[in-house]
Amino acid sequence: MMTLHEFTNTEQLNAAFASQLISLMQQAISKRGQAHLVVSGGRTPQALFQTLAQTELAWHKVTILLADDRYLPPDAPDSNERLVKASLLQHKAATANFISLYAAADSAIDAVPEITQRLADMPTFDAVILGMGEDGHTASLFPCSAQLAAGLADDAPPLLAVQPTTAPYTRISLSKTRLLNSRQLFLHLVGANKLTVLEQAMASSDVNAMPIRAFLQHPAHDVAVMYSAN
């Protein structure tokens, strides 16, 4: 289920969130020799990424990947990989390992086998940071997409190609099942409008209308919602 952690402002949120993430990754490195962190793109996490990048950690033992990305070359302006490399894989975090969700192919669907192979030996994630759109989508599991049922299925493959009808670009997204294979799930929200969407998501159980419900209301997983109004 969901636990809401509310902060006065984004500075407090990012400081507390970064500290918690660093602690989780330190524990993972101590126990297993490595840590695996899944992040989301967009504007919201950029300041958090910059805070993490300035924090001491054995970053060379950390593997980072995105929950989803637009199917674009990594240097494209709208690529989330480009954003992560510019704001997180810098400074102290420059030595972290990064797994791309892009592979050159005729289409996103054709790229899926190669990208899937990159994830083949990846263990349980130590932390997953999800975002949420105002339509209730998370990762690229959009309520408008024909691929939603496949992405939310309990027997879904690790990732899939998604074509939203209300957002640009074909996407590559991790599936619900692969995202839930994590020791800790976070939902990172900034803005009063996102709290309204969160309340809507908790008020009903139709995951097809708001896919984020599949995570917030999952009986076996607690989602820590890290929220600030501004």
Disulfide bonds with the S-S distance in Angstrom:
none
